[in-house]
Amino acid sequence: KIPAGKYLIRSWEPEDWPALVRGVTNPNVTGTLAVRFPRAYSEEHAKAWINLCAMEADPVNFAIVDGEEAIGGIGLTLQRGTRRRAAEVGFWLAEERWGEGIATTSVQAFAEFAFAQFDLLRLAAYVFAGNNASVRVLEKAGFTYEGTLRSSIIKDERVIDELVYALVRADH
């Protein structure tokens, strides 16, 4: 469990599946996520994801929770080989909770956890060009813009540039 202001970042629990389905069936949420969720994200999809997260030897995927309700998700993709002390962070938040500062607080707390738990030197985040809300979250959380990967994403048959942000332990 990771405290994030008045919110909590914790492992996904079996009873979180309805909130997960509500959150990721909203195209305003999934439209900016690199991970492709099935268009008809179902109870079965959500339960399978939660079960998969429960089997992680070192948990890297978590729910963002307000009280007992999951309102978002946050996770890491750990790198390997020459990048073994780096990770990519990704997050989403239910649309009805946008604009409350929850994502910024969660990313800040999660970054602290990630640096400590996995002895990372670098956290990177990749943002679709035009996703200004996520850019603001990352900048407020201390991430620095490093560049643009031109035409690097194809989402819903659109070609999109991707912005690279990073938080480096030495600067943190």
VEXLOSE-936842 format. One line per 5 residues: number of its first residue (from 0); their letters; for each residue x, y, z of N, C-alpha, C. Coordinates in steps of 0.02 Angstrom, whole numbers. Layout:
<atoms>
NUM	a	X/Y/Z/X/Y/Z/X/Y/Z ~ ... .
</atoms>
This chain:
<atoms>
0	kipag	42/-60/0/0/0/0/44/62/0 ~ 27/109/-44/66/170/-52/21/229/-39 ~ 33/268/15/-8/327/28/4/379/-27 ~ -49/411/-50/-45/464/-101/-92/520/-80 ~ -69/560/-32/-113/611/-4/-172/578/30 .
5	kylir	-233/599/13/-292/568/44/-315/506/5 ~ -276/486/-44/-292/427/-84/-241/372/-68 ~ -253/313/-95/-210/256/-82/-197/220/-148 ~ -136/199/-156/-118/156/-212/-107/87/-182 ~ -145/38/-207/-142/-29/-178/-152/-80/-233 .
10	swepe	-139/-143/-215/-150/-197/-263/-223/-199/-284 ~ -233/-221/-346/-302/-232/-369/-332/-289/-329 ~ -395/-282/-310/-430/-333/-272/-489/-359/-313 ~ -510/-421/-301/-564/-451/-341/-626/-407/-347 ~ -644/-372/-294/-705/-331/-296/-697/-266/-334 .
15	dwpal	-637/-253/-361/-625/-192/-401/-648/-198/-473 ~ -669/-258/-494/-683/-267/-565/-736/-220/-593 ~ -791/-204/-556/-840/-158/-587/-811/-88/-600 ~ -771/-63/-554/-740/3/-563/-690/1/-621 ~ -654/-54/-627/-607/-61/-683/-645/-60/-749 .
20	vrgvt	-698/-98/-754/-738/-99/-816/-766/-29/-831 ~ -794/5/-781/-821/73/-791/-767/120/-817 ~ -708/116/-786/-654/162/-805/-628/151/-875 ~ -616/88/-893/-583/76/-958/-631/60/-1015 ~ -696/68/-1003/-742/66/-1060/-758/136/-1083 .
25	npnvt	-732/186/-1050/-742/255/-1069/-690/274/-1123 ~ -711/289/-1184/-663/305/-1237/-623/368/-1223 ~ -649/413/-1180/-610/472/-1162/-549/452/-1119 ~ -554/397/-1084/-498/372/-1044/-452/331/-1089 ~ -478/281/-1122/-436/235/-1161/-409/266/-1225 .
30	gtlav	-439/320/-1248/-415/352/-1309/-345/379/-1304 ~ -320/389/-1243/-253/415/-1234/-205/364/-1205 ~ -226/302/-1202/-184/249/-1175/-152/209/-1231 ~ -87/196/-1225/-53/156/-1275/-76/84/-1274 ~ -92/59/-1215/-115/-9/-1209/-184/-13/-1242 .
35	rfpra	-193/-62/-1283/-258/-69/-1318/-304/-114/-1277 ~ -355/-84/-1248/-405/-122/-1213/-456/-147/-1264 ~ -483/-206/-1255/-537/-228/-1300/-594/-178/-1299 ~ -623/-165/-1357/-678/-116/-1361/-735/-135/-1313 ~ -750/-198/-1309/-803/-222/-1264/-770/-252/-1202 .
40	yseeh	-738/-209/-1162/-703/-232/-1102/-755/-259/-1053 ~ -748/-321/-1034/-800/-355/-997/-779/-372/-925 ~ -826/-398/-888/-812/-424/-821/-756/-476/-825 ~ -759/-519/-875/-708/-572/-882/-638/-542/-894 ~ -635/-490/-936/-571/-456/-948/-544/-427/-883 .
45	akawi	-587/-392/-847/-565/-360/-784/-542/-411/-733 ~ -580/-465/-725/-561/-516/-676/-496/-550/-696 ~ -486/-562/-761/-424/-592/-784/-365/-546/-770 ~ -374/-480/-781/-320/-432/-768/-303/-431/-693 ~ -354/-429/-651/-343/-428/-579/-308/-492/-556 .
50	nlcam	-327/-549/-583/-294/-612/-566/-221/-612/-589 ~ -208/-585/-649/-140/-581/-674/-97/-537/-628 ~ -125/-480/-607/-88/-436/-562/-72/-470/-496 ~ -118/-512/-471/-108/-547/-408/-52/-598/-413 ~ -35/-620/-473/18/-669/-482/87/-638/-492 .
55	eadpv	91/-572/-496/156/-539/-506/202/-552/-446 ~ 262/-577/-459/310/-589/-405/327/-524/-370 ~ 344/-473/-409/354/-406/-384/298/-363/-413 ~ 248/-347/-373/191/-310/-401/212/-244/-433 ~ 185/-232/-493/200/-170/-529/137/-136/-555 .
60	nfaiv	79/-166/-546/16/-137/-569/-32/-130/-511 ~ -59/-70/-502/-97/-54/-442/-160/-14/-459 ~ -207/-14/-412/-266/28/-415/-253/92/-377 ~ -281/147/-401/-283/209/-364/-352/210/-331 ~ -354/219/-265/-415/208/-227/-434/270/-186 .
65	dgeea	-498/285/-187/-527/336/-143/-573/300/-95 ~ -555/296/-32/-593/256/16/-584/183/-2 ~ -638/151/-23/-635/81/-44/-644/74/-120 ~ -656/130/-155/-671/127/-226/-610/139/-270 ~ -598/93/-316/-545/102/-365/-568/156/-415 .
70	iggig	-526/207/-424/-543/262/-469/-492/270/-525 ~ -443/226/-526/-392/230/-579/-342/175/-571 ~ -292/177/-614/-239/127/-611/-172/159/-625 ~ -119/128/-600/-51/153/-611/-5/93/-611 ~ 46/94/-653/90/37/-655/157/52/-688 .
75	ltlqr	200/3/-684/268/7/-712/279/-48/-763 ~ 318/-32/-812/346/-83/-856/422/-80/-845 ~ 447/-129/-808/519/-130/-794/557/-149/-856 ~ 614/-117/-867/655/-131/-925/707/-185/-907 ~ 741/-210/-957/790/-264/-948/856/-247/-981 .
80	gtrrr	904/-290/-970/969/-283/-1003/1003/-218/-984 ~ 1026/-182/-1034/1062/-120/-1021/1018/-65/-991 ~ 952/-75/-995/905/-27/-966/873/-53/-902 ~ 905/-101/-870/875/-136/-813/861/-92/-752 ~ 887/-31/-749/872/14/-694/827/72/-716 .
85	aaevg	788/57/-766/739/105/-792/672/71/-797 ~ 620/112/-797/551/85/-804/509/138/-838 ~ 454/114/-868/404/159/-896/345/159/-847 ~ 319/218/-834/260/224/-790/200/244/-834 ~ 143/214/-817/81/232/-851/25/238/-799 .
90	fwlae	-25/278/-815/-79/288/-767/-142/308/-805 ~ -199/296/-773/-263/320/-797/-307/335/-737 ~ -356/377/-748/-402/397/-695/-472/401/-724 ~ -522/379/-687/-592/384/-709/-608/457/-726 ~ -643/466/-781/-654/534/-806/-689/580/-756 .
95	erwge	-735/552/-717/-770/595/-669/-725/621/-613 ~ -663/596/-609/-615/618/-558/-560/662/-587 ~ -563/677/-652/-513/720/-683/-516/790/-652 ~ -458/822/-649/-454/891/-626/-451/901/-552 ~ -446/847/-514/-444/852/-440/-373/847/-412 .
100	giatt	-323/838/-455/-254/831/-431/-236/760/-410 ~ -282/713/-419/-270/644/-397/-214/612/-437 ~ -213/622/-502/-162/591/-544/-92/618/-525 ~ -86/683/-515/-21/711/-497/3/683/-431 ~ -40/683/-381/-22/657/-315/-2/583/-320 .
105	svqaf	-40/546/-360/-26/474/-368/40/462/-404 ~ 53/499/-457/116/490/-493/175/508/-449 ~ 170/561/-410/224/579/-364/238/524/-313 ~ 186/499/-281/194/446/-231/220/382/-263 ~ 194/366/-321/214/305/-355/287/308/-378 .
110	aefaf	309/367/-399/379/376/-419/426/362/-360 ~ 408/388/-301/448/376/-241/452/301/-228 ~ 395/267/-231/393/195/-221/437/159/-273 ~ 429/177/-335/466/142/-389/541/150/-382 ~ 564/211/-367/636/222/-359/663/180/-301 .
115	aqfdl	626/177/-246/649/140/-187/642/65/-196 ~ 585/42/-219/571/-30/-223/614/-66/-275 ~ 627/-33/-331/661/-66/-387/730/-37/-401 ~ 754/7/-357/820/37/-364/830/66/-434 ~ 780/101/-457/782/131/-524/824/194/-525 .
120	lrlaa	850/208/-584/885/271/-597/841/318/-637 ~ 791/290/-673/752/329/-720/682/302/-727 ~ 633/348/-727/564/332/-743/546/373/-806 ~ 518/339/-855/497/373/-916/422/367/-923 ~ 393/416/-956/321/415/-973/315/438/-1045 .
125	yvfag	273/403/-1082/261/418/-1153/189/442/-1159 ~ 181/501/-1188/115/533/-1191/98/549/-1263 ~ 37/532/-1284/14/550/-1351/15/626/-1358 ~ 41/650/-1414/38/722/-1428/-35/744/-1424 ~ -47/800/-1392/-115/825/-1383/-147/806/-1317 .
130	nnasv	-116/761/-1279/-143/742/-1214/-115/790/-1161 ~ -140/851/-1163/-114/905/-1121/-125/892/-1047 ~ -177/857/-1029/-190/842/-958/-134/798/-929 ~ -114/746/-966/-61/703/-941/6/740/-941 ~ 17/783/-989/78/824/-989/81/865/-925 .
135	rvlek	25/898/-907/24/938/-846/37/896/-784 ~ 7/836/-781/18/791/-725/92/776/-717 ~ 123/756/-772/194/737/-770/238/796/-751 ~ 225/854/-780/266/912/-764/259/932/-690 ~ 197/930/-664/186/945/-594/219/894/-548 .
140	agfty	225/832/-573/256/778/-534/332/779/-540 ~ 360/827/-577/433/834/-581/465/804/-642 ~ 426/776/-688/454/747/-749/474/803/-797 ~ 525/788/-837/552/836/-885/539/811/-956 ~ 519/857/-999/509/840/-1070/578/826/-1102 .
145	egtlr	584/770/-1136/648/751/-1167/646/752/-1243 ~ 587/749/-1272/583/750/-1345/519/720/-1371 ~ 514/721/-1438/455/695/-1472/475/638/-1518 ~ 441/583/-1512/449/527/-1558/397/536/-1613 ~ 419/556/-1671/372/573/-1725/341/510/-1755 .
150	ssiik	276/513/-1766/238/459/-1798/252/391/-1766 ~ 253/389/-1700/272/327/-1666/213/285/-1643 ~ 153/313/-1643/94/277/-1618/42/272/-1674 ~ 11/215/-1678/-49/207/-1719/-105/186/-1672 ~ -153/229/-1664/-209/217/-1619/-273/232/-1657 .
155	dervi	-317/183/-1660/-380/191/-1696/-367/217/-1767 ~ -316/188/-1798/-296/203/-1867/-271/275/-1877 ~ -255/310/-1823/-225/376/-1828/-151/370/-1811 ~ -109/406/-1847/-38/409/-1832/-26/469/-1786 ~ 6/456/-1729/13/507/-1677/86/512/-1656 .
160	delvy	108/573/-1644/174/583/-1613/168/566/-1539 ~ 225/550/-1510/228/532/-1439/279/576/-1404 ~ 260/605/-1348/305/647/-1309/338/605/-1255 ~ 402/615/-1246/440/577/-1196/455/622/-1136 ~ 435/599/-1078/449/634/-1015/487/586/-970 .
165	alvra	531/612/-928/568/569/-883/582/604/-816 ~ 588/561/-766/610/583/-700/672/541/-684 ~ 727/576/-675/791/542/-663/809/549/-590 ~ 829/493/-560/843/493/-488/892/548/-467 ~ 943/559/-506/994/610/-490/963/680/-486 .
170	dh	909/692/-522/876/757/-523/818/761/-474 ~ 801/706/-446/740/699/-405/752/719/-334 .
</atoms>
